[in-house]
Amino acid sequence: MGDVRFPLQWHKARASANGGGNCVEVAVAGRIVLVRNSRDPEGAVLAFAAAQWDAFVRAARGGAADGRRDLPE
């Protein structure tokens, strides 16, 4: 993350605000969405194009990962 030169504003999901231990935080840097483990803020950061992140969020909200319905039995 050495190439990001401005302060980032990290956000947790509302569902994570109740003290849950397994949380991610998200920050937006232009057209890039950054994701990190809230328990290790100095650790690795994943970077996604905004369109990729939007597609992931839409799929997750639509239940794509619930019960792994998209995988063959």
Residue frames as qw, qx, qy, qz and C-alpha x, y, z in Angstrom:
[[0.000, 0.884, 0.467, 0.000, 0.00, 0.00, 0.00],
 [0.467, -0.417, 0.041, 0.779, 2.99, 2.28, -0.27],
 [0.222, 0.247, 0.467, 0.820, 1.62, 3.98, -3.39],
 [0.203, -0.802, -0.513, -0.230, -1.44, 5.49, -1.67],
 [0.391, 0.193, -0.233, 0.869, -0.39, 8.97, -0.58],
 [0.314, -0.417, 0.017, -0.853, -3.50, 10.35, 1.07],
 [0.277, -0.083, 0.793, -0.536, -5.36, 9.37, 4.23],
 [0.366, -0.196, -0.793, -0.445, -8.02, 6.74, 3.65],
 [0.519, -0.203, 0.358, -0.749, -11.30, 6.61, 5.47],
 [0.224, 0.023, -0.972, -0.070, -12.01, 2.98, 6.38],
 [0.626, -0.159, 0.070, -0.760, -15.58, 1.78, 7.01],
 [0.142, -0.023, 0.978, -0.148, -16.94, -1.37, 8.66],
 [0.329, -0.348, -0.719, -0.504, -20.20, -2.98, 7.67],
 [0.485, -0.455, 0.130, -0.736, -23.14, -2.04, 9.88],
 [0.923, -0.213, -0.269, -0.176, -23.53, -5.72, 10.78],
 [0.721, 0.146, -0.446, 0.510, -19.97, -5.70, 12.13],
 [0.055, -0.624, 0.214, -0.749, -20.56, -2.79, 14.49],
 [0.768, -0.526, -0.045, -0.362, -21.86, -5.05, 17.28],
 [0.410, -0.674, 0.607, -0.097, -18.38, -6.15, 18.33],
 [0.976, 0.193, 0.101, -0.028, -18.15, -9.13, 15.99],
 [0.550, -0.591, 0.451, 0.381, -14.60, -10.37, 15.67],
 [0.552, 0.105, 0.648, 0.514, -14.57, -11.33, 11.98],
 [0.265, 0.872, 0.250, -0.327, -14.89, -8.02, 10.18],
 [0.577, 0.238, 0.299, 0.721, -13.55, -6.38, 7.09],
 [0.008, -0.762, -0.134, 0.634, -13.12, -2.70, 6.46],
 [0.560, 0.539, 0.463, 0.425, -13.52, -0.99, 3.12],
 [0.121, -0.688, 0.039, 0.714, -12.02, 2.25, 1.79],
 [0.621, 0.696, 0.330, 0.146, -12.44, 3.94, -1.58],
 [0.344, -0.569, 0.306, 0.681, -9.46, 5.43, -3.38],
 [0.232, 0.377, -0.484, -0.754, -10.65, 6.85, -6.68],
 [0.782, 0.150, -0.322, -0.512, -11.94, 3.97, -8.79],
 [0.510, 0.170, -0.820, 0.194, -10.33, 1.36, -6.52],
 [0.719, -0.562, -0.007, -0.409, -11.98, -0.27, -3.50],
 [0.280, 0.434, -0.775, 0.364, -9.60, -1.46, -0.79],
 [0.834, -0.411, -0.201, -0.309, -10.49, -4.20, 1.71],
 [0.262, 0.445, -0.738, 0.434, -8.62, -5.17, 4.87],
 [0.605, -0.374, -0.691, 0.132, -9.08, -7.26, 8.00],
 [0.271, -0.839, -0.006, -0.472, -10.25, -4.98, 10.81],
 [0.823, -0.557, 0.047, 0.100, -8.29, -7.06, 13.34],
 [0.710, -0.195, 0.276, 0.618, -5.05, -6.47, 11.41],
 [0.291, 0.923, 0.168, -0.186, -5.21, -2.91, 10.02],
 [0.086, -0.782, 0.516, 0.337, -1.47, -2.90, 9.24],
 [0.621, -0.049, 0.761, 0.179, -1.71, -6.21, 7.37],
 [0.256, 0.118, 0.725, 0.628, -2.49, -7.07, 3.79],
 [0.381, 0.514, 0.204, -0.741, -4.93, -4.97, 1.76],
 [0.466, 0.316, 0.760, 0.326, -6.87, -6.32, -1.21],
 [0.147, 0.446, -0.120, -0.875, -7.63, -3.95, -4.09],
 [0.411, 0.441, 0.786, 0.134, -10.56, -4.28, -6.48],
 [0.004, -0.198, -0.374, -0.906, -11.81, -2.19, -9.37],
 [0.369, 0.081, 0.373, -0.848, -15.00, -0.43, -8.26],
 [0.698, 0.133, -0.363, -0.602, -17.03, -2.37, -10.86],
 [0.535, 0.075, -0.836, 0.095, -15.73, -5.68, -9.49],
 [0.023, -0.038, -0.708, 0.705, -16.59, -4.68, -5.94],
 [0.519, 0.105, 0.070, -0.846, -20.07, -3.52, -6.95],
 [0.702, 0.098, -0.596, -0.377, -20.71, -6.87, -8.68],
 [0.379, 0.033, -0.849, 0.366, -19.55, -8.75, -5.58],
 [0.181, 0.076, 0.521, -0.831, -21.79, -6.71, -3.27],
 [0.636, 0.110, -0.192, -0.739, -24.82, -7.15, -5.56],
 [0.656, 0.077, -0.738, -0.137, -24.24, -10.91, -5.68],
 [0.229, -0.002, -0.796, 0.561, -23.78, -11.15, -1.91],
 [0.354, 0.096, 0.323, -0.873, -26.92, -9.13, -1.23],
 [0.696, 0.147, -0.351, -0.610, -28.78, -11.34, -3.69],
 [0.838, -0.272, 0.395, -0.261, -27.83, -14.45, -1.74],
 [0.695, 0.541, -0.462, -0.105, -25.33, -15.85, -4.24],
 [0.253, 0.421, -0.811, 0.318, -23.20, -17.35, -1.46],
 [0.620, -0.227, 0.450, -0.601, -26.06, -18.57, 0.75],
 [0.861, 0.028, 0.472, -0.186, -25.93, -22.32, 0.76],
 [0.212, -0.414, 0.705, 0.535, -23.53, -22.21, -2.20],
 [0.678, 0.488, 0.443, -0.325, -26.44, -22.52, -4.62],
 [0.462, 0.773, -0.291, -0.323, -24.25, -21.63, -7.55],
 [0.071, -0.494, 0.861, 0.096, -22.08, -24.75, -7.19],
 [0.712, 0.045, -0.584, -0.387, -22.99, -28.09, -8.73],
 [0.793, -0.437, 0.256, -0.337, -24.05, -30.78, -6.29]]
